[in-house]
Amino acid sequence: MKKVILIALALCLCAHNAAAADLTAGNILISTEDVIYEVTPTGDIVQTIPGIRPDDTSSPSEILRDIAVGEDRVIHAYNGTLAPYMSTYDPITDSWSHTNHPGHSTADVALGGGLAVSGTRVFTTDQLTSGDAAFESGIVVFETDPNATFLPPIAPSSEPIVGQFSIRLAEGTEPIDLAVRHDGLLYVLIRDQFTSRMIIDIYDPQTLAGPSTIELSNYVFAQEFRAIAVGPAGIIYVATSNGELVQIDINSGSTNWNIYYCNGDFFDPCSFNDVDLLPDGQLALGTESGDVIIADDYLWEVARLSVSNSNAFVAVIPPSETSALDVWPERAANTLNISRVRNVIIALLTDNTVDASAVDPTTIRLGANDAQPTGRPRLRDTNGDQALDLRMRFSVADIGLQCGDTEISLSATTYEGRDIDAVGEIVIRGCD
């Protein structure tokens, strides 16, 4: 028997954004009516973020559309329609930044305006609209890293592109939505503007190499496809405007289809326009009516978040990047004899997910007992990579280690307020 929970959210902007706050993994971001809501899967509003454009555009069509969360825990948004920006919101500083690309646009309808993030790159759909030059459509790629170096495979020059840039990929195509799989590949749902056939093109988001193509033209309602998500097991989920969820298994030799209807009822369509995956494998589906439906992969509804009366785009906040801990950084082995050793040295290593020098030492907690460092942590290069790591001393008795433990975990917060997690291997001795 299905369990249905209807949750009506009180949309009071005054009560939920008194102070900027970091995003919480597993929560859902909902973009609707020019506002982004961070909502728990049970329907509680955590914070509200009003959308902002850098110009004085007053057209009701120039609205926030699709959203995604980057690895640096900021929100990227497709902001507009005929003159959109790729807008970025930092929840820690409570600030927006904006960039655009010549000829970038989407159809002036409630749907459209897809966006996905891979590393430091943001990918957006670009459709051919009135006034665009021939083939001025495709995928617009925004590089957000000011230190990036890139030699594009399309129209390559002898000099690489250095720093932030935007570039159009797959010119002349009509993409509808995009998604990035856990393996890093970019999946693009495309309608061919000349033949109206539906395909999924797959690209490497770092080299932009591709595409390889999955044909969807044998599906009778392919023209109703609106949004795409890709699960870790290689299942593509396509949400349709007539309330269907199409599952495509890309692991099989031939493409296998499974089709499910909203609540199992062909005559009770939900009119989906966006889809994303929750950490537990359930789906979050935005609808044209403003609801967000939480459902299993058979499309049986678990909960419905009623947020507005207009199109809802969704993005699930991913887990924080995990950094590395090194137990006894000056030694080759991570062995700890808990019956003989009173104190242990542990280093939080600087890597591409965290700068150890940015960590507030007063927020450090280690192990099951949330142990705090004894004495003052020191910045030192402990692994010879020319980056400063955070070297800390802990009381073994405070950590709460048990015989059989193979990992030790640390949590902390940076001076800017970003939460970080780190994990290291450990070998416990002294249990006999």
Wavefront OBJ file of the C-alpha trace (Angstrom):
o trace
v 0.000 0.000 0.000
v 1.372 3.386 -0.905
v 1.909 6.054 1.701
v 0.863 9.543 0.683
v 1.662 12.654 2.676
v 0.425 16.056 1.529
v 2.564 18.823 2.930
v 1.504 22.426 2.437
v 4.388 24.837 2.881
v 3.744 28.292 4.257
v 5.683 30.570 1.929
v 6.556 33.411 4.274
v 9.732 35.042 3.014
v 10.218 36.992 6.217
v 10.784 34.054 8.537
v 13.256 31.793 6.798
v 16.164 33.852 5.507
v 17.094 35.968 8.511
v 20.731 34.935 8.028
v 22.593 33.219 5.235
v 23.280 29.546 5.895
v 25.207 26.729 4.274
v 23.238 24.131 2.343
v 22.319 20.824 4.007
v 23.047 17.599 2.140
v 19.909 15.647 1.247
v 17.618 18.664 1.326
v 15.776 19.773 -1.812
v 16.115 23.100 -3.577
v 12.933 24.240 -5.324
v 13.008 27.062 -7.894
v 9.582 28.540 -8.518
v 8.138 32.023 -9.058
v 11.604 33.632 -8.921
v 12.403 32.242 -5.460
v 14.606 29.318 -4.400
v 13.469 27.360 -1.351
v 15.644 24.939 0.599
v 13.229 22.317 1.910
v 13.695 19.102 3.892
v 12.244 15.913 2.365
v 9.497 16.137 5.019
v 8.485 19.634 3.915
v 10.121 22.040 6.377
v 11.455 25.244 4.827
v 15.082 25.813 5.862
v 15.686 29.073 3.997
v 14.319 31.137 1.120
v 16.475 32.865 -1.487
v 14.872 35.559 -3.674
v 16.121 35.526 -7.263
v 17.996 38.600 -8.490
v 18.927 39.787 -11.997
v 21.746 42.290 -12.591
v 19.631 44.419 -14.947
v 16.248 46.123 -14.709
v 14.384 43.486 -16.714
v 10.747 43.517 -15.645
v 9.322 40.973 -18.104
v 7.476 38.178 -16.272
v 9.183 35.654 -18.559
v 12.691 36.537 -17.328
v 12.544 34.200 -14.336
v 14.675 31.717 -12.462
v 14.469 28.292 -14.052
v 16.601 25.191 -13.500
v 19.120 25.050 -10.628
v 22.014 22.847 -9.494
v 24.543 22.798 -6.659
v 28.272 22.983 -7.432
v 31.079 21.152 -5.646
v 31.894 24.420 -3.851
v 28.393 24.362 -2.288
v 27.012 27.274 -4.292
v 23.785 27.347 -6.311
v 23.930 27.865 -10.072
v 20.720 28.996 -11.769
v 19.383 29.456 -15.293
v 18.193 33.016 -14.763
v 15.937 34.301 -17.537
v 14.483 33.378 -20.903
v 15.330 35.403 -24.033
v 18.277 37.098 -22.301
v 19.291 34.674 -19.539
v 22.216 34.824 -17.169
v 24.038 31.940 -15.579
v 23.646 33.233 -12.047
v 25.451 31.921 -8.977
v 24.313 32.281 -5.373
v 26.729 31.820 -2.462
v 24.668 30.908 0.632
v 27.499 31.770 3.011
v 27.980 35.350 1.819
v 24.313 35.719 0.768
v 25.410 37.150 -2.586
v 24.676 36.686 -6.298
v 27.038 36.890 -9.274
v 26.060 36.745 -12.948
v 27.523 35.980 -16.364
v 26.043 35.456 -19.837
v 26.932 34.330 -23.352
v 26.086 35.996 -26.709
v 22.921 34.605 -28.276
v 22.057 32.466 -25.241
v 18.285 31.953 -24.866
v 15.435 29.537 -24.321
v 11.894 29.394 -25.679
v 9.533 31.923 -24.063
v 7.448 29.284 -22.308
v 7.067 28.179 -18.716
v 9.200 25.087 -19.338
v 12.808 25.014 -20.545
v 16.107 26.359 -19.351
v 18.022 23.252 -18.267
v 21.253 23.400 -16.239
v 23.793 20.913 -14.848
v 27.143 21.180 -13.045
v 30.331 19.134 -13.384
v 33.325 20.243 -11.351
v 33.871 23.931 -12.006
v 31.820 23.914 -15.219
v 28.162 24.800 -15.637
v 26.255 23.484 -18.674
v 23.046 25.144 -19.877
v 20.582 24.498 -22.685
v 20.501 27.048 -25.531
v 17.574 27.036 -27.943
v 17.049 28.815 -31.245
v 14.735 31.801 -30.662
v 13.642 34.827 -32.668
v 16.595 37.004 -33.647
v 19.216 34.287 -33.213
v 21.706 33.674 -35.998
v 21.660 30.328 -37.784
v 22.871 27.488 -35.548
v 22.978 29.856 -32.535
v 21.752 27.078 -30.271
v 23.248 24.096 -28.473
v 24.926 23.762 -25.062
v 26.557 26.809 -23.468
v 29.465 25.841 -21.202
v 30.526 28.252 -18.447
v 33.912 27.721 -16.787
v 33.802 29.268 -13.283
v 37.417 28.643 -12.238
v 39.544 31.771 -12.814
v 42.658 29.576 -12.964
v 41.339 27.076 -15.523
v 43.344 26.158 -18.627
v 41.477 24.595 -21.522
v 42.192 23.736 -25.158
v 38.769 23.248 -26.786
v 38.357 20.367 -29.230
v 36.013 22.553 -31.308
v 37.622 25.321 -33.352
v 40.938 24.703 -31.567
v 43.639 27.348 -31.635
v 47.342 27.161 -30.880
v 46.691 28.925 -27.585
v 44.633 27.408 -24.765
v 41.855 29.341 -23.061
v 43.026 30.491 -19.636
v 40.692 31.561 -16.829
v 36.916 31.866 -16.846
v 35.175 31.510 -20.191
v 31.969 30.460 -21.927
v 31.717 28.487 -25.152
v 28.897 26.962 -27.225
v 28.990 23.210 -27.825
v 26.845 21.117 -30.210
v 25.812 24.119 -32.307
v 22.498 23.782 -34.114
v 20.978 21.252 -31.696
v 17.904 21.917 -29.541
v 18.667 20.595 -26.026
v 15.817 20.324 -23.538
v 17.595 19.291 -20.323
v 20.959 18.054 -19.030
v 22.234 15.839 -16.205
v 25.608 14.667 -14.890
v 26.012 11.057 -13.817
v 28.150 10.040 -10.823
v 30.855 8.863 -13.269
v 31.160 12.468 -14.451
v 29.641 12.109 -17.919
v 27.192 14.715 -19.212
v 23.840 13.475 -20.585
v 21.901 15.866 -22.831
v 18.252 15.357 -23.820
v 17.884 16.800 -27.343
v 15.062 17.353 -29.813
v 16.299 17.554 -33.418
v 14.914 20.836 -34.774
v 14.640 19.467 -38.329
v 13.324 15.921 -37.842
v 11.816 16.270 -34.312
v 13.476 12.974 -33.310
v 14.558 12.662 -29.652
v 18.060 11.580 -28.631
v 20.376 11.618 -25.628
v 23.919 12.774 -26.405
v 26.708 11.905 -23.958
v 29.820 14.082 -23.525
v 32.946 14.179 -21.413
v 32.397 17.475 -19.551
v 36.105 18.134 -19.063
v 37.403 17.559 -22.596
v 33.993 18.170 -24.265
v 34.705 15.070 -26.341
v 31.693 13.306 -27.837
v 28.969 12.765 -28.396
v 27.883 9.160 -28.233
v 24.148 8.924 -28.862
v 21.148 7.009 -27.513
v 18.176 6.997 -29.889
v 14.746 7.645 -28.338
v 12.669 7.991 -31.489
v 11.000 4.589 -31.017
v 9.061 5.890 -28.015
v 5.606 7.080 -29.106
v 5.354 10.005 -26.660
v 8.972 11.193 -26.999
v 7.807 14.723 -27.818
v 6.523 14.994 -24.232
v 9.994 14.475 -22.706
v 10.867 17.375 -20.374
v 13.642 16.457 -17.927
v 16.423 13.937 -17.354
v 18.340 12.457 -14.416
v 20.866 9.603 -14.350
v 21.195 7.182 -11.439
v 24.430 5.616 -10.166
v 23.391 2.210 -11.539
v 23.187 3.573 -15.086
v 19.425 4.063 -15.244
v 18.288 7.184 -17.117
v 15.088 8.711 -15.761
v 13.107 10.871 -18.189
v 10.110 12.790 -16.819
v 7.367 13.755 -19.241
v 4.752 16.486 -19.375
v 1.966 13.892 -19.443
v 2.900 12.383 -16.072
v 5.120 9.509 -17.148
v 8.501 8.375 -15.881
v 10.510 6.591 -18.563
v 13.417 4.452 -17.351
v 16.162 3.569 -19.809
v 18.798 0.981 -18.844
v 22.032 1.992 -20.571
v 23.921 -1.030 -19.229
v 22.118 -3.527 -21.437
v 23.235 -4.361 -24.941
v 20.013 -2.893 -26.289
v 18.108 -0.030 -24.720
v 15.468 -1.381 -22.305
v 12.430 0.763 -21.512
v 10.184 0.819 -18.463
v 7.306 3.287 -18.301
v 5.435 4.258 -15.128
v 2.496 6.609 -14.649
v 2.011 9.088 -11.839
v 0.426 7.090 -8.974
v -0.083 4.236 -11.429
v -2.950 6.051 -13.139
v -2.711 7.013 -16.815
v -5.763 9.247 -16.325
v -4.248 11.252 -13.416
v -1.260 12.970 -15.051
v 1.140 15.037 -12.985
v 2.702 17.089 -15.817
v 6.354 16.829 -14.795
v 8.918 19.393 -15.858
v 11.986 18.448 -13.757
v 13.514 15.466 -11.950
v 16.404 14.722 -9.588
v 17.522 11.842 -7.362
v 17.564 11.793 -3.550
v 20.435 10.036 -1.725
v 18.151 7.105 -0.809
v 17.278 6.499 -4.474
v 13.864 8.145 -4.381
v 12.946 10.741 -6.995
v 12.091 14.405 -6.577
v 9.880 15.541 -9.467
v 8.894 19.155 -10.112
v 5.493 19.712 -11.720
v 3.858 22.407 -13.817
v 1.333 22.981 -11.010
v 4.056 23.943 -8.510
v 4.088 20.708 -6.504
v 7.204 18.649 -5.889
v 6.447 14.935 -5.738
v 8.710 12.554 -3.804
v 8.270 9.092 -5.331
v 9.965 5.738 -5.638
v 11.307 4.577 -8.980
v 7.955 2.957 -9.790
v 6.469 6.467 -9.501
v 4.412 5.641 -6.399
v 4.055 8.885 -4.492
v 5.578 9.052 -1.008
v 5.074 12.750 -0.308
v 3.936 15.857 -2.120
v 5.381 19.285 -1.281
v 2.935 22.006 -2.288
v 5.082 25.083 -2.771
v 3.402 27.298 -5.370
v 0.985 27.434 -8.280
v 3.697 27.700 -10.938
v 6.375 25.492 -12.479
v 8.744 23.953 -9.958
v 12.359 23.057 -10.798
v 14.228 20.834 -8.330
v 17.807 20.088 -7.287
v 18.853 17.719 -4.510
v 21.763 19.019 -2.435
v 24.607 16.468 -2.726
v 26.795 15.313 0.184
v 29.804 17.411 1.084
v 33.071 16.443 -0.553
v 35.084 14.176 1.733
v 38.679 15.120 2.447
v 41.503 12.916 3.683
v 42.896 12.347 7.170
v 46.333 10.880 7.820
v 46.895 9.071 11.129
v 50.536 9.428 12.224
v 51.484 11.560 9.157
v 55.201 11.137 9.842
v 54.905 7.335 9.705
v 54.244 4.903 6.876
v 51.536 2.943 8.744
v 48.274 4.218 10.256
v 48.466 1.778 13.173
v 47.331 2.822 16.663
v 47.697 0.707 19.820
v 44.765 1.954 21.909
v 45.920 0.128 25.064
v 49.388 1.734 25.145
v 49.256 5.109 23.345
v 47.758 8.110 25.119
v 47.920 10.672 22.313
v 47.807 10.425 18.533
v 48.782 12.861 15.775
v 46.324 13.262 12.906
v 46.640 15.553 9.877
v 43.833 17.032 7.810
v 45.294 17.085 4.309
v 44.808 19.990 1.943
v 43.462 18.750 -1.399
v 41.089 19.846 -4.132
v 38.111 19.676 -1.761
v 39.431 21.643 1.208
v 42.125 24.132 2.160
v 43.222 23.041 5.638
v 44.382 26.582 6.437
v 40.773 27.775 6.075
v 39.475 25.479 8.834
v 38.413 27.041 12.130
v 40.238 24.888 14.768
v 37.534 25.535 17.382
v 35.011 23.600 15.261
v 37.073 20.403 14.836
v 35.430 17.218 16.115
v 36.952 13.721 15.727
v 35.566 10.225 16.098
v 32.465 8.833 17.776
v 32.890 11.049 20.858
v 33.466 14.308 18.929
v 36.908 14.731 20.467
v 38.573 18.140 20.249
v 42.304 18.670 19.696
v 44.530 18.947 22.742
v 46.752 21.950 22.300
v 46.906 24.194 19.274
v 46.709 22.642 15.764
v 49.627 23.599 13.509
v 49.811 24.228 9.769
v 52.562 22.131 8.195
v 53.176 20.279 4.941
v 52.962 16.705 6.244
v 52.941 14.809 2.935
v 55.419 16.745 0.778
v 52.953 18.166 -1.760
v 53.908 21.798 -1.032
v 50.486 22.500 0.531
v 49.914 23.287 4.193
v 48.041 20.582 6.110
v 46.520 20.894 9.602
v 48.464 18.797 12.121
v 46.515 18.003 15.315
v 47.053 16.086 18.575
v 44.191 14.160 20.193
v 43.765 12.144 23.387
v 43.118 8.543 22.359
v 40.709 8.089 25.275
v 38.618 11.047 24.065
v 38.103 9.765 20.506
v 35.998 6.696 21.282
v 37.837 4.193 19.102
v 36.707 0.560 19.210
v 38.406 -2.691 18.313
v 37.608 -3.468 14.695
v 37.397 0.181 13.573
v 38.975 0.687 10.150
v 38.162 4.367 9.609
v 38.196 7.545 11.615
v 36.161 10.598 10.663
v 36.435 14.313 11.354
v 34.012 17.194 10.914
v 34.788 20.910 10.990
v 33.729 24.263 9.616
v 35.778 26.803 7.690
v 36.101 30.417 8.768
v 33.558 31.254 6.028
v 31.038 28.833 7.533
v 31.298 25.887 5.127
v 30.976 22.402 6.621
v 33.635 19.843 5.727
v 34.067 16.137 6.410
v 37.228 14.056 6.307
v 37.928 10.339 6.620
v 41.149 8.400 7.175
v 42.129 4.750 7.411
v 43.217 3.358 10.770
v 44.444 -0.021 12.024
v 43.591 -0.704 15.671
v 45.964 -2.731 17.837
v 46.021 -3.559 21.548
v 42.666 -5.347 21.714
v 43.909 -8.678 23.103
l 1 2 3 4 5 6 7 8 9 10 11 12 13 14 15 16 17 18 19 20 21 22 23 24 25 26 27 28 29 30 31 32 33 34 35 36 37 38 39 40 41 42 43 44 45 46 47 48 49 50 51 52 53 54 55 56 57 58 59 60 61 62 63 64 65 66 67 68 69 70 71 72 73 74 75 76 77 78 79 80 81 82 83 84 85 86 87 88 89 90 91 92 93 94 95 96 97 98 99 100 101 102 103 104 105 106 107 108 109 110 111 112 113 114 115 116 117 118 119 120 121 122 123 124 125 126 127 128 129 130 131 132 133 134 135 136 137 138 139 140 141 142 143 144 145 146 147 148 149 150 151 152 153 154 155 156 157 158 159 160 161 162 163 164 165 166 167 168 169 170 171 172 173 174 175 176 177 178 179 180 181 182 183 184 185 186 187 188 189 190 191 192 193 194 195 196 197 198 199 200 201 202 203 204 205 206 207 208 209 210 211 212 213 214 215 216 217 218 219 220 221 222 223 224 225 226 227 228 229 230 231 232 233 234 235 236 237 238 239 240 241 242 243 244 245 246 247 248 249 250 251 252 253 254 255 256 257 258 259 260 261 262 263 264 265 266 267 268 269 270 271 272 273 274 275 276 277 278 279 280 281 282 283 284 285 286 287 288 289 290 291 292 293 294 295 296 297 298 299 300 301 302 303 304 305 306 307 308 309 310 311 312 313 314 315 316 317 318 319 320 321 322 323 324 325 326 327 328 329 330 331 332 333 334 335 336 337 338 339 340 341 342 343 344 345 346 347 348 349 350 351 352 353 354 355 356 357 358 359 360 361 362 363 364 365 366 367 368 369 370 371 372 373 374 375 376 377 378 379 380 381 382 383 384 385 386 387 388 389 390 391 392 393 394 395 396 397 398 399 400 401 402 403 404 405 406 407 408 409 410 411 412 413 414 415 416 417 418 419 420 421 422 423 424 425 426 427 428 429 430 431 432
